[in-house]
């Protein structure tokens, strides 16, 4: 996600923010029970908050990050900090998610490496990093951890949950796991389940990591990292987040610092140079084992099989929130047809749903890039959810009509 | 974005509101809608009708609209809106999701009107349809005496660029509803001025004198329940 992180175009920011931590399930007798049945404890959640919680505690917006994001959604850690949070263009004063109006919470997901417990955390049993002893987690487990955090913060109702990609999956999971606690759901560039294509790309990425001799079945902590494998994994992933149009526009077939082919296997094309750069930058900030866990969680996610549901339509029966579903025209990882399937399942359940397909050529990552239309859409949806201009869906009532023809 | 005939587009439907207020046919339709009801507006544009109904009658409104910019305007007004083609979007709603489904000035552009209206009567308890009356005397005059295909404010297109693929007369529509076994709950015919903002209800010889027909339909079963 860091590829797009830059100062706000209007140079507006929430300013200096602080990363905080909350630890629960500390007592060995009270672990967090995961969807797989495995037990985990203690669990630490890294989180940040922006804005003020209203006295009525009714303005909380939970921002949910995608695969490789973290709790640092907006602002800077210090005056010298060169880079703001990953959604600086969306979260801040007067922005789509307006920190002057809303109390915004973002936490790092379970299994990742953004400060929340994951495979790189120390196991209380061995005193060493969990590595592959860390249990496989699901999107539902991530949401459960977020729910525990909100309870700790004294928030029992969310004005909205907002997320793109894997963050959108968490938002949808929230709407079904805690339907009465979520007023609005904003699901951007997301899906109810990975297609075979999406799983395939994730598997190639995981294989790249596991084929790195430094990976050592996950036990590389304290030694050399599987940097090559992780970089290749990132290169694969990054291509799926872009689009044919975006790559043509950015790079075409232009050569990198040369007039002609090298006739060697060094970098010839600009796109090769760009991907290698992205790969090596990613290695500095992300843990290879975490990449395995979070991609697996995204592959397992399938709302059509949630609980005992036999279809997505059935799965959405408990939903009570109002929904805004947004897809992007050039997203080929979670194409528009997948958002439409989601919208269809919601409509069949008489849910209050809006859908918009935004024209954008930047592929799946379009939700992360500064886009005034998207910011306005998110801001307006939050405002109308807050103002409660909507009536709750009611069962049909019979009434008399007079014939005056 | 490509606009299909069914979806309607800015060029084919007069704006809902002008400086003078709401389009006359829509103000008639708005009068028919009961307060607090759930309303689906097909080809809702920027959501002016739904927004008006939401403010004045506290309805719960959803629109269907093809054009991204108009969809964004609807969201700005606090409406729920689905971007898409009306013929495919209406298929996904559960039975009786809405109290009213509104199809204003679009029926003449629909490829399969019987099928569409059948679906609308499934997802809504009442379907409100308005269409330009092709047999208005001015059209007859142009066809009968001038020997030209009719051109008017209501039918402003040449044969080579019209999106209107159905020629509908009020009398024919009434017959069609009977033949389909549906029920006309309400019906009115209006004569509008040049800009379509003002008009009056036509009671005498509507098929000759009205520029638009407006009908509220229900299924026979819906009728029996009342």
Interface residues (C-beta under 8 A of the other chain):
Chain A: X322 X324 X340 X343 X344 X347 X348 X349 X350 X352 X353 X354 X355 X356 X357 X358 X359 X373 X376 X377 X380 X381 X383 X384 X387 X389 X390 X391 X393 X394 X396 X398 X399 X400 X401 X402 X403 X404 X405
Chain B: X1 X34 X36 X38 X54 X58 X59 X60 X62 X68 X71 X72 X74 X75 X76 X78 X79 X80 X81 X82 X83 X84 X92 X93 X94 X96 X97 X99 X125 X126 X184 X185 X186 X187 X188 X216 X218 X225 X226
